[in-house]
Amino acid sequence: MNKSFRETRLLPIVQSYEKKLGFTFKPNKTTYERLGINRKRLGMLLSGDAKTPLTSNEISVLSKFFGVTANEFFNQ
């Protein structure tokens, strides 16, 4: 696998979500439990530092949470 890979597909989705909310998205324990993504993994995805691609399950739960279609993860 390419060691320089960074998973950044979530970044523009979160930026758009924050723009709609009018403030910075800060996940908490309830968010991690609701999504089923642990704190470290979600933090890395939100910062663009994740070294492994989003899984289909992560795309599914994140698209529902952020109110976007799964296709938006692929149209970046």
C-alpha positions as CSV (number, residue, x, y, z in Angstrom):
1,M,0.0,0.0,0.0
2,N,1.1,3.5,-0.7
3,K,2.6,4.8,2.6
4,S,1.9,8.5,1.7
5,F,-1.9,7.8,1.3
6,R,-4.1,10.1,3.3
7,E,-7.9,9.7,3.5
8,T,-9.2,13.2,2.9
9,R,-12.7,12.6,1.4
10,L,-14.5,13.5,4.6
11,L,-12.9,17.0,4.9
12,P,-15.1,18.9,2.4
13,I,-18.2,17.2,3.7
14,V,-17.4,18.3,7.3
15,Q,-16.6,21.8,6.1
16,S,-19.9,22.0,4.4
17,Y,-21.7,20.6,7.5
18,E,-19.9,23.2,9.7
19,K,-20.9,26.0,7.4
20,K,-24.6,24.9,7.7
21,L,-24.3,24.7,11.5
22,G,-22.4,27.9,11.9
23,F,-19.8,26.4,14.2
24,T,-17.0,23.8,14.3
25,F,-18.1,20.2,14.6
26,K,-16.7,18.6,17.8
27,P,-17.6,15.0,18.2
28,N,-18.2,13.6,21.7
29,K,-18.7,10.2,23.3
30,T,-22.3,10.0,22.0
31,T,-21.1,10.8,18.5
32,Y,-18.6,7.9,18.5
33,E,-21.1,5.5,19.9
34,R,-23.8,6.6,17.4
35,L,-21.4,6.2,14.5
36,G,-19.7,3.1,15.7
37,I,-16.3,4.6,14.9
38,N,-13.8,4.9,17.7
39,R,-12.4,8.2,18.8
40,K,-8.9,7.8,17.4
41,R,-10.2,6.7,13.9
42,L,-12.8,9.4,13.7
43,G,-10.3,12.0,14.8
44,M,-7.9,10.9,12.1
45,L,-10.6,11.0,9.5
46,L,-11.7,14.5,10.5
47,S,-8.2,15.8,10.4
48,G,-7.3,14.1,7.1
49,D,-4.5,12.0,8.7
50,A,-6.1,8.6,8.3
51,K,-3.7,6.3,6.5
52,T,-6.4,3.7,5.5
53,P,-9.3,4.4,3.2
54,L,-12.9,4.8,4.5
55,T,-14.7,1.5,4.7
56,S,-18.1,1.0,3.0
57,N,-19.7,0.9,6.5
58,E,-18.0,4.1,7.6
59,I,-19.2,5.8,4.4
60,S,-22.7,4.6,5.1
61,V,-22.9,5.8,8.7
62,L,-21.0,9.1,8.0
63,S,-23.2,10.0,5.0
64,K,-26.4,9.5,7.1
65,F,-24.9,11.5,10.0
66,F,-23.8,14.4,7.8
67,G,-26.9,14.3,5.6
68,V,-25.1,13.6,2.3
69,T,-25.3,10.8,-0.2
70,A,-22.6,8.1,-0.2
71,N,-21.8,9.3,-3.8
72,E,-20.5,12.6,-2.4
73,F,-17.6,10.7,-0.9
74,F,-16.6,9.7,-4.4
75,N,-17.2,13.0,-6.2
76,Q,-14.4,14.9,-4.5
